[in-house]
Amino acid sequence: MRKALYTPVGIAAGLVAGMLSRKLFDRLWAAAADESGPPKPRSGEATVTKVVAAAALEGATFAATKAVVQRGTASGFHRFFGVWPEKTRAEKQAEESRKDAEKAAKKLEKTLKR
């Protein structure tokens, strides 16, 4: 149920993260390289070092922005609904233990019926 409730929030957050990361990357690149946009990998106008640096900065910016936005929306979801969007390790372990106990009970029941 929690996954169904969080899915639209997660999709919207992903779109926002993408837009924010693009703007942040453009500003960071302009400040670092004194250029308006990053070099294109296939253009031949920039060095390999510059192309790789731009790609690394873009990837790091996107990943960090995505993590911040996802954590913020998950925290908001937790405050609003009282549960995290994903199960915690403890919840997963408790669910596995419950399933194992149910299997053992069914097996014992079959054995006692014989």
Jmol script that loads the backbone (N, CA, C; Angstrom):
load data "model"
ATOM      1  N   MET A   1       0.827  -1.193   0.000  1.00  0.00           N
ATOM      2  CA  MET A   1       0.000   0.000   0.000  1.00  0.00           C
ATOM      3  C   MET A   1       0.871   1.256   0.000  1.00  0.00           C
ATOM      4  N   ARG A   2       1.925   1.248   0.805  1.00  0.00           N
ATOM      5  CA  ARG A   2       2.755   2.440   0.890  1.00  0.00           C
ATOM      6  C   ARG A   2       3.448   2.726  -0.425  1.00  0.00           C
ATOM      7  N   LYS A   3       3.808   1.667  -1.152  1.00  0.00           N
ATOM      8  CA  LYS A   3       4.461   1.857  -2.441  1.00  0.00           C
ATOM      9  C   LYS A   3       3.504   2.530  -3.426  1.00  0.00           C
ATOM     10  N   ALA A   4       2.251   2.120  -3.417  1.00  0.00           N
ATOM     11  CA  ALA A   4       1.250   2.713  -4.302  1.00  0.00           C
ATOM     12  C   ALA A   4       1.023   4.185  -3.973  1.00  0.00           C
ATOM     13  N   LEU A   5       1.050   4.518  -2.698  1.00  0.00           N
ATOM     14  CA  LEU A   5       0.888   5.912  -2.293  1.00  0.00           C
ATOM     15  C   LEU A   5       2.102   6.760  -2.667  1.00  0.00           C
ATOM     16  N   TYR A   6       3.278   6.173  -2.583  1.00  0.00           N
ATOM     17  CA  TYR A   6       4.502   6.939  -2.816  1.00  0.00           C
ATOM     18  C   TYR A   6       4.852   7.056  -4.301  1.00  0.00           C
ATOM     19  N   THR A   7       4.391   6.154  -5.142  1.00  0.00           N
ATOM     20  CA  THR A   7       4.791   6.149  -6.554  1.00  0.00           C
ATOM     21  C   THR A   7       4.563   7.490  -7.252  1.00  0.00           C
ATOM     22  N   PRO A   8       3.374   8.106  -7.175  1.00  0.00           N
ATOM     23  CA  PRO A   8       3.215   9.401  -7.846  1.00  0.00           C
ATOM     24  C   PRO A   8       4.134  10.485  -7.268  1.00  0.00           C
ATOM     25  N   VAL A   9       4.346  10.431  -5.960  1.00  0.00           N
ATOM     26  CA  VAL A   9       5.250  11.390  -5.316  1.00  0.00           C
ATOM     27  C   VAL A   9       6.669  11.174  -5.831  1.00  0.00           C
ATOM     28  N   GLY A  10       7.080   9.921  -5.935  1.00  0.00           N
ATOM     29  CA  GLY A  10       8.417   9.599  -6.418  1.00  0.00           C
ATOM     30  C   GLY A  10       8.633  10.022  -7.859  1.00  0.00           C
ATOM     31  N   ILE A  11       7.615   9.854  -8.697  1.00  0.00           N
ATOM     32  CA  ILE A  11       7.722  10.262 -10.097  1.00  0.00           C
ATOM     33  C   ILE A  11       7.877  11.775 -10.195  1.00  0.00           C
ATOM     34  N   ALA A  12       7.044  12.495  -9.468  1.00  0.00           N
ATOM     35  CA  ALA A  12       7.135  13.965  -9.479  1.00  0.00           C
ATOM     36  C   ALA A  12       8.482  14.425  -8.936  1.00  0.00           C
ATOM     37  N   ALA A  13       8.945  13.779  -7.883  1.00  0.00           N
ATOM     38  CA  ALA A  13      10.245  14.141  -7.301  1.00  0.00           C
ATOM     39  C   ALA A  13      11.377  13.886  -8.287  1.00  0.00           C
ATOM     40  N   GLY A  14      11.287  12.801  -9.056  1.00  0.00           N
ATOM     41  CA  GLY A  14      12.301  12.502 -10.051  1.00  0.00           C
ATOM     42  C   GLY A  14      12.369  13.570 -11.133  1.00  0.00           C
ATOM     43  N   LEU A  15      11.207  14.044 -11.567  1.00  0.00           N
ATOM     44  CA  LEU A  15      11.167  15.109 -12.574  1.00  0.00           C
ATOM     45  C   LEU A  15      11.775  16.405 -12.029  1.00  0.00           C
ATOM     46  N   VAL A  16      11.418  16.734 -10.798  1.00  0.00           N
ATOM     47  CA  VAL A  16      11.971  17.936 -10.162  1.00  0.00           C
ATOM     48  C   VAL A  16      13.486  17.801 -10.001  1.00  0.00           C
ATOM     49  N   ALA A  17      13.942  16.628  -9.578  1.00  0.00           N
ATOM     50  CA  ALA A  17      15.381  16.402  -9.407  1.00  0.00           C
ATOM     51  C   ALA A  17      16.122  16.573 -10.726  1.00  0.00           C
ATOM     52  N   GLY A  18      15.543  16.079 -11.816  1.00  0.00           N
ATOM     53  CA  GLY A  18      16.171  16.223 -13.126  1.00  0.00           C
ATOM     54  C   GLY A  18      16.315  17.679 -13.536  1.00  0.00           C
ATOM     55  N   MET A  19      15.262  18.459 -13.323  1.00  0.00           N
ATOM     56  CA  MET A  19      15.321  19.878 -13.682  1.00  0.00           C
ATOM     57  C   MET A  19      16.317  20.638 -12.808  1.00  0.00           C
ATOM     58  N   LEU A  20      16.276  20.349 -11.507  1.00  0.00           N
ATOM     59  CA  LEU A  20      17.211  21.025 -10.597  1.00  0.00           C
ATOM     60  C   LEU A  20      18.659  20.673 -10.904  1.00  0.00           C
ATOM     61  N   SER A  21      18.908  19.401 -11.172  1.00  0.00           N
ATOM     62  CA  SER A  21      20.289  18.984 -11.428  1.00  0.00           C
ATOM     63  C   SER A  21      20.817  19.601 -12.717  1.00  0.00           C
ATOM     64  N   ARG A  22      19.986  19.744 -13.734  1.00  0.00           N
ATOM     65  CA  ARG A  22      20.416  20.372 -14.984  1.00  0.00           C
ATOM     66  C   ARG A  22      20.811  21.832 -14.735  1.00  0.00           C
ATOM     67  N   LYS A  23      19.960  22.562 -14.003  1.00  0.00           N
ATOM     68  CA  LYS A  23      20.265  23.970 -13.714  1.00  0.00           C
ATOM     69  C   LYS A  23      21.522  24.096 -12.868  1.00  0.00           C
ATOM     70  N   LEU A  24      21.652  23.245 -11.860  1.00  0.00           N
ATOM     71  CA  LEU A  24      22.826  23.286 -10.989  1.00  0.00           C
ATOM     72  C   LEU A  24      24.088  22.956 -11.771  1.00  0.00           C
ATOM     73  N   PHE A  25      24.026  21.920 -12.602  1.00  0.00           N
ATOM     74  CA  PHE A  25      25.196  21.554 -13.406  1.00  0.00           C
ATOM     75  C   PHE A  25      25.594  22.690 -14.340  1.00  0.00           C
ATOM     76  N   ASP A  26      24.631  23.294 -15.010  1.00  0.00           N
ATOM     77  CA  ASP A  26      24.942  24.397 -15.926  1.00  0.00           C
ATOM     78  C   ASP A  26      25.655  25.537 -15.198  1.00  0.00           C
ATOM     79  N   ARG A  27      25.186  25.859 -14.007  1.00  0.00           N
ATOM     80  CA  ARG A  27      25.831  26.930 -13.220  1.00  0.00           C
ATOM     81  C   ARG A  27      27.235  26.525 -12.769  1.00  0.00           C
ATOM     82  N   LEU A  28      27.368  25.286 -12.297  1.00  0.00           N
ATOM     83  CA  LEU A  28      28.685  24.825 -11.859  1.00  0.00           C
ATOM     84  C   LEU A  28      29.676  24.798 -13.019  1.00  0.00           C
ATOM     85  N   TRP A  29      29.231  24.325 -14.177  1.00  0.00           N
ATOM     86  CA  TRP A  29      30.121  24.255 -15.337  1.00  0.00           C
ATOM     87  C   TRP A  29      30.521  25.653 -15.797  1.00  0.00           C
ATOM     88  N   ALA A  30      29.567  26.566 -15.832  1.00  0.00           N
ATOM     89  CA  ALA A  30      29.868  27.935 -16.249  1.00  0.00           C
ATOM     90  C   ALA A  30      30.886  28.579 -15.308  1.00  0.00           C
ATOM     91  N   ALA A  31      30.762  28.308 -14.010  1.00  0.00           N
ATOM     92  CA  ALA A  31      31.703  28.877 -13.042  1.00  0.00           C
ATOM     93  C   ALA A  31      33.078  28.221 -13.128  1.00  0.00           C
ATOM     94  N   ALA A  32      33.111  26.921 -13.350  1.00  0.00           N
ATOM     95  CA  ALA A  32      34.383  26.189 -13.367  1.00  0.00           C
ATOM     96  C   ALA A  32      35.140  26.358 -14.677  1.00  0.00           C
ATOM     97  N   ALA A  33      34.435  26.401 -15.792  1.00  0.00           N
ATOM     98  CA  ALA A  33      35.115  26.388 -17.088  1.00  0.00           C
ATOM     99  C   ALA A  33      35.009  27.709 -17.845  1.00  0.00           C
ATOM    100  N   ASP A  34      34.329  28.675 -17.289  1.00  0.00           N
ATOM    101  CA  ASP A  34      34.116  29.958 -17.968  1.00  0.00           C
ATOM    102  C   ASP A  34      33.533  29.762 -19.362  1.00  0.00           C
ATOM    103  N   GLU A  35      32.638  28.789 -19.491  1.00  0.00           N
ATOM    104  CA  GLU A  35      31.967  28.513 -20.750  1.00  0.00           C
ATOM    105  C   GLU A  35      30.474  28.394 -20.478  1.00  0.00           C
ATOM    106  N   SER A  36      29.687  28.644 -21.497  1.00  0.00           N
ATOM    107  CA  SER A  36      28.240  28.592 -21.312  1.00  0.00           C
ATOM    108  C   SER A  36      27.703  27.162 -21.222  1.00  0.00           C
ATOM    109  N   GLY A  37      28.324  26.226 -21.917  1.00  0.00           N
ATOM    110  CA  GLY A  37      27.837  24.854 -21.882  1.00  0.00           C
ATOM    111  C   GLY A  37      28.985  23.871 -21.931  1.00  0.00           C
ATOM    112  N   PRO A  38      28.733  22.642 -21.514  1.00  0.00           N
ATOM    113  CA  PRO A  38      29.792  21.629 -21.520  1.00  0.00           C
ATOM    114  C   PRO A  38      30.146  21.216 -22.949  1.00  0.00           C
ATOM    115  N   PRO A  39      31.339  20.699 -23.137  1.00  0.00           N
ATOM    116  CA  PRO A  39      31.725  20.266 -24.488  1.00  0.00           C
ATOM    117  C   PRO A  39      30.977  19.001 -24.885  1.00  0.00           C
ATOM    118  N   LYS A  40      30.731  18.880 -26.160  1.00  0.00           N
ATOM    119  CA  LYS A  40      30.082  17.683 -26.692  1.00  0.00           C
ATOM    120  C   LYS A  40      31.156  16.625 -26.932  1.00  0.00           C
ATOM    121  N   PRO A  41      30.933  15.392 -26.503  1.00  0.00           N
ATOM    122  CA  PRO A  41      31.958  14.350 -26.625  1.00  0.00           C
ATOM    123  C   PRO A  41      32.404  14.067 -28.066  1.00  0.00           C
ATOM    124  N   ARG A  42      31.523  14.254 -29.029  1.00  0.00           N
ATOM    125  CA  ARG A  42      31.865  13.915 -30.408  1.00  0.00           C
ATOM    126  C   ARG A  42      32.288  15.112 -31.253  1.00  0.00           C
ATOM    127  N   SER A  43      32.362  16.303 -30.657  1.00  0.00           N
ATOM    128  CA  SER A  43      32.631  17.499 -31.461  1.00  0.00           C
ATOM    129  C   SER A  43      34.091  17.652 -31.858  1.00  0.00           C
ATOM    130  N   GLY A  44      35.020  17.189 -31.049  1.00  0.00           N
ATOM    131  CA  GLY A  44      36.441  17.346 -31.353  1.00  0.00           C
ATOM    132  C   GLY A  44      36.992  18.709 -30.992  1.00  0.00           C
ATOM    133  N   GLU A  45      36.164  19.578 -30.443  1.00  0.00           N
ATOM    134  CA  GLU A  45      36.604  20.927 -30.086  1.00  0.00           C
ATOM    135  C   GLU A  45      37.236  21.006 -28.701  1.00  0.00           C
ATOM    136  N   ALA A  46      37.044  19.992 -27.882  1.00  0.00           N
ATOM    137  CA  ALA A  46      37.571  20.016 -26.516  1.00  0.00           C
ATOM    138  C   ALA A  46      38.469  18.799 -26.302  1.00  0.00           C
ATOM    139  N   THR A  47      39.310  18.904 -25.289  1.00  0.00           N
ATOM    140  CA  THR A  47      40.193  17.789 -24.961  1.00  0.00           C
ATOM    141  C   THR A  47      39.398  16.668 -24.298  1.00  0.00           C
ATOM    142  N   VAL A  48      39.974  15.498 -24.306  1.00  0.00           N
ATOM    143  CA  VAL A  48      39.340  14.354 -23.653  1.00  0.00           C
ATOM    144  C   VAL A  48      39.170  14.644 -22.166  1.00  0.00           C
ATOM    145  N   THR A  49      40.173  15.264 -21.578  1.00  0.00           N
ATOM    146  CA  THR A  49      40.118  15.586 -20.150  1.00  0.00           C
ATOM    147  C   THR A  49      38.919  16.470 -19.838  1.00  0.00           C
ATOM    148  N   LYS A  50      38.679  17.475 -20.670  1.00  0.00           N
ATOM    149  CA  LYS A  50      37.574  18.399 -20.438  1.00  0.00           C
ATOM    150  C   LYS A  50      36.227  17.700 -20.627  1.00  0.00           C
ATOM    151  N   VAL A  51      36.140  16.858 -21.631  1.00  0.00           N
ATOM    152  CA  VAL A  51      34.898  16.122 -21.883  1.00  0.00           C
ATOM    153  C   VAL A  51      34.594  15.186 -20.713  1.00  0.00           C
ATOM    154  N   VAL A  52      35.607  14.471 -20.241  1.00  0.00           N
ATOM    155  CA  VAL A  52      35.409  13.535 -19.128  1.00  0.00           C
ATOM    156  C   VAL A  52      35.096  14.291 -17.840  1.00  0.00           C
ATOM    157  N   ALA A  53      35.757  15.409 -17.620  1.00  0.00           N
ATOM    158  CA  ALA A  53      35.480  16.215 -16.424  1.00  0.00           C
ATOM    159  C   ALA A  53      34.036  16.709 -16.438  1.00  0.00           C
ATOM    160  N   ALA A  54      33.564  17.153 -17.589  1.00  0.00           N
ATOM    161  CA  ALA A  54      32.176  17.621 -17.697  1.00  0.00           C
ATOM    162  C   ALA A  54      31.203  16.478 -17.409  1.00  0.00           C
ATOM    163  N   ALA A  55      31.478  15.305 -17.970  1.00  0.00           N
ATOM    164  CA  ALA A  55      30.601  14.153 -17.752  1.00  0.00           C
ATOM    165  C   ALA A  55      30.602  13.728 -16.280  1.00  0.00           C
ATOM    166  N   ALA A  56      31.777  13.754 -15.652  1.00  0.00           N
ATOM    167  CA  ALA A  56      31.869  13.369 -14.237  1.00  0.00           C
ATOM    168  C   ALA A  56      31.122  14.365 -13.354  1.00  0.00           C
ATOM    169  N   LEU A  57      31.283  15.652 -13.636  1.00  0.00           N
ATOM    170  CA  LEU A  57      30.584  16.668 -12.859  1.00  0.00           C
ATOM    171  C   LEU A  57      29.079  16.556 -13.056  1.00  0.00           C
ATOM    172  N   GLU A  58      28.667  16.303 -14.286  1.00  0.00           N
ATOM    173  CA  GLU A  58      27.234  16.166 -14.564  1.00  0.00           C
ATOM    174  C   GLU A  58      26.652  14.954 -13.835  1.00  0.00           C
ATOM    175  N   GLY A  59      27.362  13.832 -13.865  1.00  0.00           N
ATOM    176  CA  GLY A  59      26.885  12.633 -13.181  1.00  0.00           C
ATOM    177  C   GLY A  59      26.819  12.816 -11.669  1.00  0.00           C
ATOM    178  N   ALA A  60      27.855  13.424 -11.109  1.00  0.00           N
ATOM    179  CA  ALA A  60      27.869  13.654  -9.660  1.00  0.00           C
ATOM    180  C   ALA A  60      26.766  14.620  -9.245  1.00  0.00           C
ATOM    181  N   THR A  61      26.571  15.655 -10.048  1.00  0.00           N
ATOM    182  CA  THR A  61      25.522  16.632  -9.746  1.00  0.00           C
ATOM    183  C   THR A  61      24.146  15.974  -9.785  1.00  0.00           C
ATOM    184  N   PHE A  62      23.914  15.169 -10.825  1.00  0.00           N
ATOM    185  CA  PHE A  62      22.625  14.497 -10.944  1.00  0.00           C
ATOM    186  C   PHE A  62      22.393  13.536  -9.782  1.00  0.00           C
ATOM    187  N   ALA A  63      23.398  12.728  -9.459  1.00  0.00           N
ATOM    188  CA  ALA A  63      23.248  11.736  -8.384  1.00  0.00           C
ATOM    189  C   ALA A  63      23.006  12.409  -7.035  1.00  0.00           C
ATOM    190  N   ALA A  64      23.751  13.464  -6.757  1.00  0.00           N
ATOM    191  CA  ALA A  64      23.593  14.153  -5.473  1.00  0.00           C
ATOM    192  C   ALA A  64      22.228  14.835  -5.379  1.00  0.00           C
ATOM    193  N   THR A  65      21.819  15.489  -6.450  1.00  0.00           N
ATOM    194  CA  THR A  65      20.516  16.160  -6.452  1.00  0.00           C
ATOM    195  C   THR A  65      19.394  15.149  -6.294  1.00  0.00           C
ATOM    196  N   LYS A  66      19.498  14.035  -7.008  1.00  0.00           N
ATOM    197  CA  LYS A  66      18.490  12.980  -6.911  1.00  0.00           C
ATOM    198  C   LYS A  66      18.391  12.451  -5.484  1.00  0.00           C
ATOM    199  N   ALA A  67      19.536  12.226  -4.851  1.00  0.00           N
ATOM    200  CA  ALA A  67      19.543  11.714  -3.478  1.00  0.00           C
ATOM    201  C   ALA A  67      18.906  12.705  -2.508  1.00  0.00           C
ATOM    202  N   VAL A  68      19.222  13.973  -2.661  1.00  0.00           N
ATOM    203  CA  VAL A  68      18.653  15.002  -1.772  1.00  0.00           C
ATOM    204  C   VAL A  68      17.138  15.068  -1.947  1.00  0.00           C
ATOM    205  N   VAL A  69      16.675  15.092  -3.191  1.00  0.00           N
ATOM    206  CA  VAL A  69      15.236  15.198  -3.452  1.00  0.00           C
ATOM    207  C   VAL A  69      14.512  13.936  -2.979  1.00  0.00           C
ATOM    208  N   GLN A  70      15.065  12.756  -3.261  1.00  0.00           N
ATOM    209  CA  GLN A  70      14.416  11.518  -2.821  1.00  0.00           C
ATOM    210  C   GLN A  70      14.344  11.431  -1.303  1.00  0.00           C
ATOM    211  N   ARG A  71      15.433  11.804  -0.644  1.00  0.00           N
ATOM    212  CA  ARG A  71      15.420  11.753   0.824  1.00  0.00           C
ATOM    213  C   ARG A  71      14.417  12.736   1.395  1.00  0.00           C
ATOM    214  N   GLY A  72      14.346  13.922   0.792  1.00  0.00           N
ATOM    215  CA  GLY A  72      13.383  14.925   1.261  1.00  0.00           C
ATOM    216  C   GLY A  72      11.944  14.475   1.091  1.00  0.00           C
ATOM    217  N   THR A  73      11.635  13.895  -0.074  1.00  0.00           N
ATOM    218  CA  THR A  73      10.257  13.437  -0.285  1.00  0.00           C
ATOM    219  C   THR A  73       9.935  12.224   0.595  1.00  0.00           C
ATOM    220  N   ALA A  74      10.916  11.348   0.802  1.00  0.00           N
ATOM    221  CA  ALA A  74      10.682  10.194   1.688  1.00  0.00           C
ATOM    222  C   ALA A  74      10.462  10.659   3.127  1.00  0.00           C
ATOM    223  N   SER A  75      11.229  11.660   3.556  1.00  0.00           N
ATOM    224  CA  SER A  75      11.047  12.197   4.915  1.00  0.00           C
ATOM    225  C   SER A  75       9.677  12.848   5.061  1.00  0.00           C
ATOM    226  N   GLY A  76       9.262  13.597   4.041  1.00  0.00           N
ATOM    227  CA  GLY A  76       7.932  14.210   4.066  1.00  0.00           C
ATOM    228  C   GLY A  76       6.830  13.167   4.089  1.00  0.00           C
ATOM    229  N   PHE A  77       6.997  12.113   3.296  1.00  0.00           N
ATOM    230  CA  PHE A  77       6.042  11.003   3.284  1.00  0.00           C
ATOM    231  C   PHE A  77       5.963  10.380   4.673  1.00  0.00           C
ATOM    232  N   HIS A  78       7.123  10.197   5.308  1.00  0.00           N
ATOM    233  CA  HIS A  78       7.167   9.611   6.650  1.00  0.00           C
ATOM    234  C   HIS A  78       6.447  10.505   7.661  1.00  0.00           C
ATOM    235  N   ARG A  79       6.690  11.805   7.579  1.00  0.00           N
ATOM    236  CA  ARG A  79       6.027  12.731   8.510  1.00  0.00           C
ATOM    237  C   ARG A  79       4.513  12.727   8.301  1.00  0.00           C
ATOM    238  N   PHE A  80       4.076  12.647   7.045  1.00  0.00           N
ATOM    239  CA  PHE A  80       2.656  12.725   6.740  1.00  0.00           C
ATOM    240  C   PHE A  80       1.915  11.423   7.048  1.00  0.00           C
ATOM    241  N   PHE A  81       2.495  10.274   6.645  1.00  0.00           N
ATOM    242  CA  PHE A  81       1.810   8.985   6.798  1.00  0.00           C
ATOM    243  C   PHE A  81       2.296   8.157   7.984  1.00  0.00           C
ATOM    244  N   GLY A  82       3.446   8.508   8.558  1.00  0.00           N
ATOM    245  CA  GLY A  82       3.947   7.769   9.704  1.00  0.00           C
ATOM    246  C   GLY A  82       4.764   6.531   9.360  1.00  0.00           C
ATOM    247  N   VAL A  83       4.987   6.273   8.067  1.00  0.00           N
ATOM    248  CA  VAL A  83       5.814   5.144   7.622  1.00  0.00           C
ATOM    249  C   VAL A  83       6.728   5.634   6.505  1.00  0.00           C
ATOM    250  N   TRP A  84       7.848   4.941   6.358  1.00  0.00           N
ATOM    251  CA  TRP A  84       8.758   5.253   5.257  1.00  0.00           C
ATOM    252  C   TRP A  84       8.231   4.600   3.991  1.00  0.00           C
ATOM    253  N   PRO A  85       8.545   5.167   2.820  1.00  0.00           N
ATOM    254  CA  PRO A  85       8.058   4.595   1.564  1.00  0.00           C
ATOM    255  C   PRO A  85       8.535   3.159   1.328  1.00  0.00           C
ATOM    256  N   GLU A  86       9.706   2.821   1.804  1.00  0.00           N
ATOM    257  CA  GLU A  86      10.222   1.458   1.675  1.00  0.00           C
ATOM    258  C   GLU A  86      10.339   0.840   3.060  1.00  0.00           C
ATOM    259  N   LYS A  87      10.217  -0.469   3.094  1.00  0.00           N
ATOM    260  CA  LYS A  87      10.339  -1.170   4.368  1.00  0.00           C
ATOM    261  C   LYS A  87      11.770  -1.091   4.869  1.00  0.00           C
ATOM    262  N   THR A  88      11.909  -0.996   6.185  1.00  0.00           N
ATOM    263  CA  THR A  88      13.232  -1.003   6.793  1.00  0.00           C
ATOM    264  C   THR A  88      13.756  -2.435   6.827  1.00  0.00           C
ATOM    265  N   ARG A  89      15.035  -2.575   7.106  1.00  0.00           N
ATOM    266  CA  ARG A  89      15.610  -3.926   7.228  1.00  0.00           C
ATOM    267  C   ARG A  89      14.902  -4.733   8.303  1.00  0.00           C
ATOM    268  N   ALA A  90      14.609  -4.076   9.411  1.00  0.00           N
ATOM    269  CA  ALA A  90      13.932  -4.769  10.515  1.00  0.00           C
ATOM    270  C   ALA A  90      12.549  -5.251  10.080  1.00  0.00           C
ATOM    271  N   GLU A  91      11.824  -4.432   9.321  1.00  0.00           N
ATOM    272  CA  GLU A  91      10.510  -4.843   8.836  1.00  0.00           C
ATOM    273  C   GLU A  91      10.624  -6.021   7.870  1.00  0.00           C
ATOM    274  N   LYS A  92      11.614  -5.972   6.990  1.00  0.00           N
ATOM    275  CA  LYS A  92      11.825  -7.072   6.044  1.00  0.00           C
ATOM    276  C   LYS A  92      12.179  -8.364   6.771  1.00  0.00           C
ATOM    277  N   GLN A  93      13.058  -8.262   7.789  1.00  0.00           N
ATOM    278  CA  GLN A  93      13.440  -9.448   8.555  1.00  0.00           C
ATOM    279  C   GLN A  93      12.253 -10.019   9.319  1.00  0.00           C
ATOM    280  N   ALA A  94      11.439  -9.140   9.902  1.00  0.00           N
ATOM    281  CA  ALA A  94      10.257  -9.601  10.630  1.00  0.00           C
ATOM    282  C   ALA A  94       9.291 -10.309   9.692  1.00  0.00           C
ATOM    283  N   GLU A  95       9.130  -9.785   8.479  1.00  0.00           N
ATOM    284  CA  GLU A  95       8.248 -10.415   7.497  1.00  0.00           C
ATOM    285  C   GLU A  95       8.773 -11.781   7.076  1.00  0.00           C
ATOM    286  N   GLU A  96      10.083 -11.888   6.863  1.00  0.00           N
ATOM    287  CA  GLU A  96      10.688 -13.175   6.512  1.00  0.00           C
ATOM    288  C   GLU A  96      10.517 -14.184   7.645  1.00  0.00           C
ATOM    289  N   SER A  97      10.726 -13.736   8.886  1.00  0.00           N
ATOM    290  CA  SER A  97      10.559 -14.630  10.035  1.00  0.00           C
ATOM    291  C   SER A  97       9.122 -15.115  10.150  1.00  0.00           C
ATOM    292  N   ARG A  98       8.173 -14.216   9.904  1.00  0.00           N
ATOM    293  CA  ARG A  98       6.762 -14.591   9.956  1.00  0.00           C
ATOM    294  C   ARG A  98       6.446 -15.630   8.884  1.00  0.00           C
ATOM    295  N   LYS A  99       6.964 -15.418   7.666  1.00  0.00           N
ATOM    296  CA  LYS A  99       6.735 -16.391   6.587  1.00  0.00           C
ATOM    297  C   LYS A  99       7.359 -17.739   6.910  1.00  0.00           C
ATOM    298  N   ASP A 100       8.573 -17.724   7.475  1.00  0.00           N
ATOM    299  CA  ASP A 100       9.228 -18.969   7.866  1.00  0.00           C
ATOM    300  C   ASP A 100       8.422 -19.701   8.938  1.00  0.00           C
ATOM    301  N   ALA A 101       7.884 -18.953   9.891  1.00  0.00           N
ATOM    302  CA  ALA A 101       7.079 -19.558  10.953  1.00  0.00           C
ATOM    303  C   ALA A 101       5.792 -20.155  10.380  1.00  0.00           C
ATOM    304  N   GLU A 102       5.183 -19.486   9.419  1.00  0.00           N
ATOM    305  CA  GLU A 102       3.973 -20.006   8.783  1.00  0.00           C
ATOM    306  C   GLU A 102       4.270 -21.301   8.019  1.00  0.00           C
ATOM    307  N   LYS A 103       5.395 -21.344   7.318  1.00  0.00           N
ATOM    308  CA  LYS A 103       5.785 -22.557   6.596  1.00  0.00           C
ATOM    309  C   LYS A 103       6.015 -23.709   7.565  1.00  0.00           C
ATOM    310  N   ALA A 104       6.694 -23.420   8.663  1.00  0.00           N
ATOM    311  CA  ALA A 104       6.969 -24.456   9.655  1.00  0.00           C
ATOM    312  C   ALA A 104       5.667 -24.964  10.274  1.00  0.00           C
ATOM    313  N   ALA A 105       4.725 -24.055  10.528  1.00  0.00           N
ATOM    314  CA  ALA A 105       3.444 -24.454  11.117  1.00  0.00           C
ATOM    315  C   ALA A 105       2.655 -25.345  10.148  1.00  0.00           C
ATOM    316  N   LYS A 106       2.676 -24.999   8.856  1.00  0.00           N
ATOM    317  CA  LYS A 106       1.977 -25.816   7.859  1.00  0.00           C
ATOM    318  C   LYS A 106       2.611 -27.199   7.738  1.00  0.00           C
ATOM    319  N   LYS A 107       3.929 -27.222   7.779  1.00  0.00           N
ATOM    320  CA  LYS A 107       4.634 -28.502   7.687  1.00  0.00           C
ATOM    321  C   LYS A 107       4.309 -29.377   8.898  1.00  0.00           C
ATOM    322  N   LEU A 108       4.296 -28.775  10.073  1.00  0.00           N
ATOM    323  CA  LEU A 108       3.957 -29.513  11.291  1.00  0.00           C
ATOM    324  C   LEU A 108       2.522 -29.998  11.234  1.00  0.00           C
ATOM    325  N   GLU A 109       1.626 -29.187  10.729  1.00  0.00           N
ATOM    326  CA  GLU A 109       0.210 -29.561  10.598  1.00  0.00           C
ATOM    327  C   GLU A 109       0.050 -30.773   9.685  1.00  0.00           C
ATOM    328  N   LYS A 110       0.773 -30.771   8.568  1.00  0.00           N
ATOM    329  CA  LYS A 110       0.717 -31.910   7.637  1.00  0.00           C
ATOM    330  C   LYS A 110       1.255 -33.169   8.295  1.00  0.00           C
ATOM    331  N   THR A 111       2.325 -33.010   9.052  1.00  0.00           N
ATOM    332  CA  THR A 111       2.935 -34.156   9.726  1.00  0.00           C
ATOM    333  C   THR A 111       1.982 -34.733  10.761  1.00  0.00           C
ATOM    334  N   LEU A 112       1.293 -33.892  11.505  1.00  0.00           N
ATOM    335  CA  LEU A 112       0.366 -34.348  12.551  1.00  0.00           C
ATOM    336  C   LEU A 112      -0.884 -35.006  11.966  1.00  0.00           C
ATOM    337  N   LYS A 113      -1.278 -34.628  10.759  1.00  0.00           N
ATOM    338  CA  LYS A 113      -2.459 -35.213  10.118  1.00  0.00           C
ATOM    339  C   LYS A 113      -2.202 -36.652   9.660  1.00  0.00           C
ATOM    340  N   ARG A 114      -0.984 -37.038   9.445  1.00  0.00           N
ATOM    341  CA  ARG A 114      -0.650 -38.379   8.946  1.00  0.00           C
ATOM    342  C   ARG A 114      -0.819 -39.408   9.991  1.00  0.00           C
TER     343      ARG A 114
END
end "model"
wireframe off; spacefill off
backbone 0.3
color backbone group
